Amino acid sequence: MQLGKPSQTAWTVAFHRAAHQSIEEGRIFTDPLAVRILGQDAESVVRAAQEQPTAKPMRIFVASRTRFAEDALAKAAACGTNQLVVLGAGLDTYAYRTTLADRVRIFEVDHPDTQAWKRGLLEEASIATPPYLTFVPLDFERHSLAEGLGSAGFDFGKQTFFTWLGVVPYLREEAVWTTLHFIAQLVHGAHVVFDYSDPPETMQEDQRSRHERRAARVAGLGERWITYFTPGVLREKLLAAGFADVEDLGPPEIAARYFPSRAGIAREKGGHIVRASTVR
């Protein structure tokens, strides 16, 4: 992101979540606040989305990773997890519509500029900040995640769930592993859901060409994709870092779970959704 400005890709992701509510009728996941936080009406969102037909695969992927993360959180909460950290929260609305308000304390972590922008949008939309939510404005160039959470009242002795969606591709690999090692070392157990992409060079030519066009667009916003993973190597490193249970859904598995009518034609390469846990 550009210094002094909120994340432009955070707006795009929120737009995809909002468009999914109308165009696909929220079939993968339902978010009654997705349109409202944008300060737009559903009809305007649909018209704008229909002007970008090539964005549909990304919209479906965004909806799928959100559903996956929220389902995994619900299962973890049922087994005793009582803290949620939303890393790179952007315009995520989970904290304002959760059904786990009586069980889970939530921390939203994001760059100060993006978080201030979000809080302004929340106020304009009359979406109240719930008492179980703590905002953590954090500039990773100046402070570590542990420092930011510690100063916000995070309890390092509680089992915690982390969502980290739409962030990993923009980080250096070293920074990705610094965060994952921090999560893995929490003494009472932790879970994390994040997403990543296969390396472009492993894709078929037409898919790689589309990927490169999307990459060029986000780079033009000052938010370049720089890190990719190979599934087998990633799994081995997660296990070595201390995660005991790793679930990785690639394009075929995502299709089979969320839109089975297209499962037989899903590509082998593309975006992945990962759930990793240190809880056995």
JOZI-V468871 format. One record per pair of residues at least 12 apart in sequence whose C-alpha atoms are under 6 Angstrom apart, sorted by the first residue. I is the first residue (numbers start at 1). J is the second residue. Records with the same first field share a line. If there is no record, write none. Layout:
I = J, J
//
This chain:
1 = 222, 223
2 = 222
5 = 113
6 = 113, 114
7 = 114
10 = 90
14 = 91
16 = 59
18 = 34, 35
19 = 45, 46
29 = 67
37 = 125
69 = 193
81 = 159, 160
82 = 103, 104
83 = 104, 105, 106, 160
84 = 106, 160, 161, 162
85 = 106, 107, 108, 162
86 = 108, 109, 162, 163
87 = 109, 164
88 = 109, 110
89 = 108, 110
105 = 132
106 = 133
107 = 133, 134, 135
108 = 135, 136
109 = 136, 137
110 = 137, 138
111 = 137, 138, 139
112 = 137, 138
158 = 188
159 = 188, 189, 190
160 = 190
161 = 190, 191, 192
162 = 192
163 = 192, 193
164 = 193, 194
165 = 194, 195
169 = 225, 226, 227
170 = 224, 225, 226
173 = 227
184 = 242
189 = 278, 279
190 = 277, 278
191 = 276, 277
192 = 275, 276
193 = 274, 275
194 = 273, 274
195 = 272, 273, 274
196 = 271, 272
197 = 228, 270, 271, 272
198 = 228, 229, 230, 270
199 = 228
203 = 269
243 = 277, 278
244 = 277, 278
245 = 276, 277
246 = 275, 276
247 = 274, 275
248 = 273, 274
249 = 272, 273
250 = 272
251 = 268
252 = 266
//
